[in-house]
Amino acid sequence: MNFSSQLLEDAVNEFAKLPGVGQKTALRLVLHLLGKEQEEVSHFGNTLIRLKEEIKHCNICHNISDHHTCSICTAVKREKETICVVEDTRDVMAIENTNQFFGVYHVLGGLISPMDGIGPSDLFIDSLVQRVATTPVKEIILALSANMEGDTTLFYLHKRLKDFQIPITTIARGIAFGGELEYADEITLGRSILTRIPYEGSFIK
């Protein structure tokens, strides 16, 4: 792609680094911003800078938050004794959109993936074990994507948590194998939460 401006090319290249954004889409976005008033573009840029500088992670569940403890963990009406373990913030948002879960979350920050060099120590697994050991918990729901990395993480988490003698369940397999949790439709995901099954009773052994 030939550019008439080095500044334009640099901006397009930066946008093209975003997931799912190719050069043509990046060019369209940059040209769109160029057509906006200076104040709007400044606000756009400052919003991203503030996001990076001021965003926090909940000191309990590790979800993205504006405060040191997120609104879900501080909500009085949430069932604090039911913990739903998810990969990242996108999965929290997906499950919240179903309006079928009223417990709290624990965000791992990823999945175990030896191929990518991601091991248990790279995730918030130790803090989950510590949380279960120090607070009253009646059920742990393992709501991870139905793929190889998700199943590997499920197996490891069950191994670390089974000695606490707490029911460990996993969401029903209404989600196709290889599917990402965040892309499941709300009805399917909601039913998967409601019809969760004991981990040891699932097809994974």
ROKE-664498 format. One line per 3 residues: their letters; for each residue x, y, z of N, C-alpha, C. Coordinates in steps of 0.05 Angstrom, whole numbers, plus 5000, padded with zeros to 4 digits. Layout:
# residues N
a> X:Y:Z:X:Y:Z:X:Y:Z ~ ...
# end
This chain:
# residues 205
mnf> 5017:4976:5000:5000:5000:5000:5018:5025:5000 ~ 5013:5042:4980:5029:5067:4978:5015:5089:4993 ~ 5031:5104:5009:5020:5126:5025:5032:5152:5016
ssq> 5016:5173:5017:5025:5199:5009:5038:5214:5032 ~ 5037:5202:5056:5047:5215:5080:5059:5194:5099 ~ 5083:5200:5110:5095:5182:5129:5079:5181:5155
lle> 5068:5204:5163:5051:5205:5187:5026:5187:5183 ~ 5014:5188:5160:4991:5171:5154:4999:5142:5155 ~ 5021:5135:5143:5031:5107:5143:5036:5097:5171
dav> 5049:5114:5187:5055:5106:5215:5030:5101:5231 ~ 5010:5118:5227:4985:5115:5242:4970:5089:5233 ~ 4970:5084:5207:4957:5060:5196:4971:5035:5207
nef> 4997:5036:5208:5013:5013:5218:5006:5007:5247 ~ 5002:5028:5262:4996:5024:5291:4968:5012:5294 ~ 4948:5022:5279:4921:5010:5280:4921:4981:5270
akl> 4938:4976:5250:4939:4949:5239:4950:4928:5258 ~ 4962:4937:5280:4972:4919:5300:4950:4908:5318 ~ 4926:4920:5317:4904:4911:5333:4893:4885:5323
pgv> 4883:4868:5340:4872:4842:5331:4849:4845:5312 ~ 4850:4831:5290:4829:4831:5270:4827:4856:5252 ~ 4847:4873:5254:4848:4897:5238:4870:4895:5217
gqk> 4862:4894:5192:4881:4894:5170:4888:4922:5161 ~ 4905:4924:5141:4914:4951:5132:4891:4968:5120 ~ 4873:4955:5106:4851:4970:5094:4832:4981:5115
tal> 4826:4965:5135:4809:4974:5157:4824:4995:5173 ~ 4850:4991:5178:4866:5011:5192:4866:5038:5178 ~ 4868:5037:5152:4868:5062:5136:4841:5076:5139
rlv> 4820:5061:5137:4793:5072:5140:4789:5085:5167 ~ 4799:5073:5188:4797:5084:5215:4813:5110:5218 ~ 4837:5109:5207:4855:5133:5209:4843:5156:5194
lhl> 4833:5151:5170:4821:5172:5154:4795:5183:5167 ~ 4781:5165:5181:4757:5174:5196:4765:5193:5218 ~ 4787:5187:5232:4796:5205:5254:4806:5231:5242
lgk> 4819:5230:5219:4829:5255:5207:4806:5273:5200 ~ 4783:5262:5194:4760:5279:5187:4745:5290:5211 ~ 4754:5283:5235:4741:5293:5260:4754:5319:5269
eqe> 4740:5333:5287:4751:5357:5298:4774:5350:5317 ~ 4792:5369:5321:4815:5365:5338:4807:5356:5366 ~ 4786:5368:5376:4777:5362:5404:4768:5333:5406
evs> 4754:5323:5386:4745:5295:5386:4768:5276:5385 ~ 4788:5282:5368:4812:5264:5366:4828:5265:5392 ~ 4830:5288:5404:4845:5291:5429:4831:5275:5451
hfg> 4805:5276:5451:4789:5261:5472:4793:5231:5467 ~ 4793:5223:5442:4797:5195:5435:4824:5185:5446 ~ 4845:5200:5439:4872:5193:5448:4875:5194:5478
ntl> 4864:5214:5491:4866:5216:5520:4852:5194:5535 ~ 4829:5185:5523:4814:5163:5535:4831:5138:5536 ~ 4846:5132:5514:4863:5109:5513:4886:5111:5532
irl> 4897:5135:5534:4920:5140:5553:4911:5136:5582 ~ 4887:5147:5588:4876:5144:5616:4870:5115:5621 ~ 4860:5100:5602:4855:5072:5605:4880:5057:5613
kee> 4901:5062:5599:4927:5048:5605:4939:5057:5632 ~ 4937:5082:5638:4949:5092:5662:4933:5087:5688 ~ 4906:5087:5685:4890:5087:5709:4875:5061:5714
ikh> 4874:5043:5695:4859:5018:5698:4871:5001:5720 ~ 4854:4987:5735:4863:4970:5757:4852:4942:5753 ~ 4863:4924:5769:4853:4897:5769:4844:4891:5798
cni> 4820:4880:5800:4808:4875:5826:4828:4858:5843 ~ 4832:4866:5868:4850:4852:5886:4839:4826:5896 ~ 4814:4820:5889:4801:4795:5897:4799:4775:5874
chn> 4787:4785:5852:4781:4766:5830:4798:4771:5805 ~ 4813:4794:5804:4831:4801:5782:4816:4811:5757 ~ 4791:4816:5760:4776:4828:5738:4784:4857:5733
isd> 4782:4867:5709:4789:4895:5703:4769:4913:5718 ~ 4779:4934:5730:4762:4951:5747:4772:4980:5748 ~ 4754:4998:5755:4763:5026:5760:4774:5029:5788
hht> 4768:5010:5805:4776:5011:5833:4792:4986:5841 ~ 4804:4987:5865:4821:4964:5873:4804:4939:5878 ~ 4778:4943:5884:4760:4920:5886:4737:4925:5867
csi> 4730:4906:5850:4710:4911:5829:4682:4912:5840 ~ 4664:4922:5824:4636:4925:5832:4622:4899:5837 ~ 4630:4877:5824:4618:4851:5828:4625:4840:5856
cta> 4651:4842:5863:4660:4832:5888:4649:4848:5912 ~ 4643:4873:5907:4632:4890:5929:4602:4890:5930 ~ 4589:4879:5910:4559:4880:5909:4548:4862:5932
vkr> 4530:4874:5947:4518:4860:5970:4502:4836:5962 ~ 4488:4838:5940:4469:4816:5932:4482:4793:5917 ~ 4508:4795:5911:4521:4773:5898:4526:4750:5917
eke> 4524:4725:5907:4529:4701:5923:4559:4696:5925 ~ 4571:4706:5946:4600:4706:5948:4612:4678:5952 ~ 4595:4658:5959:4605:4631:5964:4605:4614:5939
tic> 4596:4626:5916:4597:4612:5890:4617:4627:5872 ~ 4639:4614:5865:4659:4626:5849:4660:4614:5821 ~ 4657:4631:5801:4659:4622:5773:4687:4629:5762
vve> 4702:4609:5755:4729:4613:5745:4729:4616:5715 ~ 4740:4639:5705:4740:4644:5676:4768:4652:5667 ~ 4771:4652:5640:4797:4659:5629:4804:4688:5631
dtr> 4786:4706:5622:4792:4735:5623:4766:4751:5626 ~ 4770:4777:5625:4747:4796:5629:4726:4793:5608 ~ 4733:4786:5584:4712:4782:5563:4692:4760:5570
dvm> 4702:4739:5585:4684:4718:5593:4666:4727:5616 ~ 4676:4744:5634:4659:4755:5654:4636:4771:5642 ~ 4643:4787:5622:4622:4803:5608:4602:4785:5594
aie> 4612:4763:5581:4594:4745:5567:4574:4732:5586 ~ 4584:4722:5609:4567:4709:5629:4548:4729:5641 ~ 4557:4753:5648:4540:4773:5659:4517:4780:5641
ntn> 4522:4779:5615:4501:4786:5595:4478:4765:5595 ~ 4484:4741:5605:4463:4721:5606:4442:4725:5628 ~ 4450:4741:5648:4433:4745:5672:4425:4719:5686
qff> 4442:4699:5684:4436:4673:5696:4455:4666:5719 ~ 4475:4683:5724:4494:4676:5745:4495:4699:5765 ~ 4494:4693:5791:4493:4713:5811:4515:4710:5832
gvy> 4534:4694:5826:4557:4691:5844:4579:4711:5838 ~ 4604:4704:5844:4626:4721:5838:4646:4706:5820 ~ 4667:4720:5812:4685:4709:5792:4714:4707:5802
hvl> 4729:4691:5787:4758:4691:5790:4770:4690:5762 ~ 4784:4711:5755:4795:4713:5728:4824:4703:5728 ~ 4829:4682:5712:4856:4670:5712:4876:4686:5697
ggl> 4867:4702:5678:4886:4718:5661:4898:4702:5638 ~ 4885:4680:5631:4894:4664:5609:4889:4634:5614 ~ 4900:4617:5597:4897:4588:5599:4924:4575:5598
isp> 4927:4552:5610:4952:4538:5608:4957:4529:5579 ~ 4980:4537:5568:4986:4530:5541:5016:4526:5537 ~ 5025:4501:5541:5054:4496:5539:5066:4504:5512
mdg> 5050:4502:5491:5059:4510:5464:5066:4540:5463 ~ 5052:4556:5479:5057:4584:5480:5074:4593:5503 ~ 5084:4573:5518:5101:4579:5541:5086:4590:5565
igp> 5060:4584:5567:5044:4593:5589:5038:4570:5608 ~ 5050:4572:5632:5046:4551:5652:5028:4561:5675 ~ 5023:4543:5694:5006:4551:5717:5015:4575:5732
sdl> 5042:4578:5734:5053:4601:5750:5048:4627:5736 ~ 5041:4627:5710:5036:4652:5695:5007:4661:5699 ~ 4991:4645:5712:4963:4652:5715:4956:4657:5745
fid> 4932:4668:5750:4924:4673:5777:4911:4648:5790 ~ 4927:4627:5790:4917:4602:5801:4923:4600:5831 ~ 4947:4608:5839:4954:4607:5868:4935:4625:5884
slv> 4927:4648:5873:4909:4665:5888:4882:4653:5890 ~ 4874:4637:5870:4848:4623:5872:4849:4602:5894 ~ 4870:4587:5895:4873:4567:5916:4873:4580:5944
qrv> 4887:4603:5946:4888:4618:5971:4861:4628:5979 ~ 4846:4637:5959:4819:4648:5963:4801:4626:5973 ~ 4802:4603:5962:4786:4580:5970:4793:4571:5998
att> 4819:4573:6004:4828:4564:6030:4821:4583:6053 ~ 4816:4608:6047:4813:4628:6068:4785:4640:6069 ~ 4767:4634:6050:4740:4645:6051:4720:4622:6047
pvk> 4695:4626:6057:4675:4605:6054:4667:4602:6025 ~ 4669:4578:6014:4662:4573:5987:4645:4547:5986 ~ 4621:4549:5973:4603:4526:5971:4605:4512:5944
eii> 4614:4527:5923:4616:4515:5896:4636:4530:5879 ~ 4652:4515:5863:4670:4527:5844:4661:4519:5816 ~ 4655:4538:5799:4646:4532:5772:4670:4538:5753
lal> 4678:4518:5739:4700:4522:5719:4688:4527:5692 ~ 4687:4553:5685:4674:4561:5660:4696:4570:5640 ~ 4708:4550:5627:4730:4556:5609:4723:4547:5581
san> 4736:4558:5561:4730:4552:5533:4734:4522:5528 ~ 4718:4512:5510:4719:4483:5503:4740:4478:5481 ~ 4765:4480:5489:4787:4474:5471:4809:4460:5487
meg> 4831:4454:5473:4852:4438:5486:4864:4453:5510 ~ 4868:4479:5507:4880:4495:5529:4860:4496:5553 ~ 4835:4500:5546:4814:4501:5567:4813:4475:5583
dtt> 4814:4452:5568:4812:4426:5582:4837:4420:5598 ~ 4860:4429:5589:4885:4426:5604:4883:4442:5630 ~ 4873:4466:5628:4870:4483:5652:4849:4471:5671
lfy> 4827:4461:5660:4807:4448:5677:4819:4425:5693 ~ 4834:4408:5680:4847:4385:5693:4865:4394:5716 ~ 4882:4415:5710:4901:4424:5730:4886:4437:5754
lhk> 4866:4453:5748:4851:4466:5770:4837:4446:5788 ~ 4825:4425:5775:4812:4404:5791:4832:4391:5809 ~ 4856:4386:5799:4877:4373:5815:4885:4390:5839
rlk> 4886:4417:5835:4894:4435:5856:4872:4439:5877 ~ 4847:4436:5869:4824:4444:5886:4809:4421:5899 ~ 4813:4397:5888:4796:4374:5897:4799:4368:5927
dfq> 4822:4373:5939:4826:4366:5967:4810:4384:5986 ~ 4799:4406:5976:4783:4423:5993:4755:4412:5998 ~ 4748:4390:5985:4722:4378:5988:4699:4397:5983
ipi> 4702:4413:5962:4682:4432:5954:4672:4423:5926 ~ 4645:4423:5921:4635:4416:5895:4648:4432:5873 ~ 4659:4418:5853:4671:4431:5830:4655:4423:5806
tti> 4643:4443:5792:4627:4438:5769:4639:4451:5744 ~ 4630:4442:5721:4638:4455:5696:4613:4460:5680 ~ 4614:4480:5663:4590:4487:5647:4584:4464:5628
arg> 4558:4460:5623:4549:4439:5605:4560:4444:5577 ~ 4564:4422:5562:4576:4424:5536:4557:4432:5514 ~ 4542:4454:5519:4525:4465:5498:4542:4481:5478
iaf> 4567:4485:5486:4586:4500:5469:4603:4480:5455 ~ 4605:4483:5428:4620:4464:5412:4650:4464:5420 ~ 4662:4441:5418:4690:4438:5424:4706:4456:5404
gge> 4725:4471:5415:4740:4490:5399:4729:4517:5400 ~ 4705:4520:5413:4692:4547:5413:4702:4564:5436 ~ 4703:4590:5432:4711:4609:5453:4686:4617:5468
ley> 4688:4619:5494:4666:4626:5511:4653:4653:5503 ~ 4670:4672:5497:4660:4699:5492:4643:4701:5467 ~ 4646:4681:5448:4631:4682:5423:4605:4665:5425
ade> 4600:4652:5447:4576:4636:5450:4552:4655:5453 ~ 4529:4648:5441:4506:4665:5444:4496:4663:5472 ~ 4481:4684:5481:4474:4687:5509:4456:4665:5519
itl> 4438:4655:5501:4419:4634:5510:4435:4608:5515 ~ 4452:4601:5496:4468:4576:5499:4486:4578:5524 ~ 4499:4601:5527:4517:4604:5550:4502:4604:5576
grs> 4479:4617:5576:4462:4618:5600:4453:4590:5609 ~ 4444:4574:5589:4436:4547:5595:4459:4530:5604 ~ 4483:4535:5593:4507:4520:5601:4514:4525:5630
ilt> 4509:4550:5639:4514:4557:5667:4493:4543:5685 ~ 4468:4545:5677:4446:4534:5693:4447:4504:5695 ~ 4456:4490:5674:4456:4461:5673:4484:4450:5677
rip> 4501:4465:5692:4528:4456:5698:4528:4429:5712 ~ 4549:4414:5708:4551:4387:5718:4577:4384:5735 ~ 4577:4364:5753:4602:4359:5768:4625:4354:5749
yeg> 4648:4365:5755:4671:4362:5737:4678:4333:5732 ~ 4678:4317:5753:4685:4288:5751:4664:4273:5735 ~ 4641:4284:5731:4620:4271:5715:4620:4280:5686
sfi> 4638:4298:5679:4640:4307:5651:4655:4287:5634 ~ 4657:4293:5608:4671:4273:5591:4701:4273:5594 ~ 4711:4292:5610:4741:4293:5614:4747:4277:5639
k> 4766:4260:5636:4775:4244:5659:4803:4249:5666
# end
